[in-house]
Amino acid sequence: MITTCNLCTAVLLAMSLPIGLVACAPTETRQSTGAYIDDTVITTKVKTELAKDPVAKATQVQVETYNGVVQLSGFVDSQESARRAVELARSVPGVSAVRNDIRIKPAS
């Protein structure tokens, strides 16, 4: 026998399910959970490649990823460091494009 309390709980649960599914859906400005995780993995791999390379200056380059597009920013000492950072980012699987916003520090 279904009690009124159980029936109310079932109705509320059924009504809240579509709201919960819509809340996780991606929009133009927000990623799905899976895409966010993929981008986090890409960012980590790019940072790892930068850290392993002595030319890229990993501590001077910031990495952000959104939908497979990696954005590099920061200030480095030479054009070679900036070029190498872009090259390493492009070599990481899953990267669809690289935006290079790295700036060269002015000579002192």
Protein Blocks (a to p, Z undefined) as FASTA:
>chain_A
ZZfklmmmmmmmmmmmmmmmmmmpccfkbccfklmmmmmmmmmmmmmmmmmpmklommlp
ccddeehiacdedddfbfklmmmmmmmmmmpghiabdcdfbdcdddZZ
